Amino acid sequence: MVNEVVKPGQIIIGGGSHGSIFGAKGALGINVSIPELARVTETGRYSIVVPETVEISLKGSLKEGVSIMDAAFSFLKQAGDVKRKSLEFYCPTLDQHEKEVLCSMACLSGAYTAFTVEEEGTPVLTMDLGAVEPMLMLPCGDRKDQKDAKIVPKTSKAGLELNAGQIGGYTGGTIEELRKAASMLDGQKLALGFRLSICPATSRDYIQAAEEGILTKFIDFGAQINAAGDHSVVIQGAGAMGHEERLVTTGLYTFAGSMGCDDAEVYTGSVETVMNASFAKQM
């Protein structure tokens, strides 16, 4: 949808939870319930009361080893009550991929939608990207509790033993993120007993990563390559966690059972966090 379908000025109604990703392309992405999506599909119409718009300004540049996922998590910790509001991001130093990740993750706050703008207005929150540190989203209870999952500095979990890592979805499996992950492999070895799964986000990302030799590099490192797709929820099969195992993933779901057994612990972090874990078998 992002790469080939959505165009600026369009309105996209979806039944998922990350439709605001289209705001980075100048389109309006709106998440609705499945019954509402069926009604919109039948009638071609959707009515809303225009929500309040809140502007957030992101200045400066991210430090080496810090990603846009960390910045998005930092925003979520500072956001306050923005439920059902529209988030307007002024972020001139971010590239297109980073804007897409930011807009999509922003709606974990309960916001109605999010989008980026080219000119700064009057922000209610200003963030210094240079002050952002690596962050983690912690395991939570049931799926309904995901929106309330705690976000903490990565340093608070330093030394935590891990069994596996996963890089995938639009937060980790795009060609931009796969290139970043592959660039960290030189001179490194996969920690004994650590399982690393690579899940390109789309078929295009998969083919491009293969053509650039990235997948071969991961295979030589000892990682398993999964089929293209999000893989944020894996109930069984490749990538699923066993009893009491711990996983760090770029996926945005950490609820019990999201990645296999209910008693497995799932942590969300950036590509840098997952790759560093694969070298040391710990956070």
Buried (B, 14 or more C-beta within 10 A) or exposed (E): BBEEEBEEEEEBBBBEBBBBBBBBBBBBBBBBEEEBBEBBEEEEEEEEEEBEEBBBBBBEEBBEEBBBBBBBBBBBEEBEEBEEBBBBBBBEEBEEBBBBBBBBBBBBBBBBBBBBBEEBEEBEBEBEBEEBEBBBBBBBEEEEEBBEBEBBBBEEBEEBEBBBBBBBBBBBBBBBBBBBBBEBBEEEEBBEEBBBBBBBBBEBBBBBBEEBEBBEBBEEBBBBBBEBBBBBBBEEEBBBBEEEBBBBBBBBBBBBBBBBBEEBBBBBBBBBBBBBBBBEBBB
